[in-house]
Amino acid sequence: MKMPLTYTGAALVGILVGLCLTGTIVFLQRIGKPSVREVETNCECKQWVCVPRAER
């Protein structure tokens, strides 16, 4: 039984976003800003990198 493509795509997107947020949280903790809410509101995922919106 094959998994529908939509589920596979959604899972991949979910994993990518999760990796993105995790990486950003780790980065922010290193520079002293461990705020998940801040990551979610101020960050955009671009491939494997999260770009802070304020710095663009």
N, C-alpha and C positions, 0 to 999 in steps of 0.2 A: 504493500500500500504506500503510494507516494504522498508526501506532504504537499499540500497546495503551495504554489509559488508565493502567494501573498503572505502566508504564515512564515515561510523561510525568509522573505524580504523583511518582514516586520521584526523577526528575531535578530537578523543581522543589523538592522538599524538600531534596535535596542541595545545590542552588544556594543556597537560603535559609540553610541551616546554614553553608555555606562563607562566605557574606557576613557572617553573624553572627559567626563565629569570627574572620574577617579584621578586621572592625571592632573587635572586642574586643581583639585582639592589638595593633592600632594604638593604641587607647586606652590599654592597659596600658603600652605602650612610652613613651607620652607622660608617664605618671605614674611611670615607672621600674620597671615589673614586666613585662618581656617574657618571660613563661613560657607556652608553649603548653599544657603539662600542667595548669597552674593554671587556664587558661581552660576547658579541657575538663572539669575536675572541679568548678570553683566557679561555673560560669556556666550560665544557662538562656536559651534564645532565646525572646523574646516578640515576634512579628512581625519588625520590622527591628532590634530592640534586644536586646542581651544584658544580662540583669539578674544582677549578682553575688548568689549565694545568701545570702552572709553579711549583706548589707545590707537584706534584706527583713524 
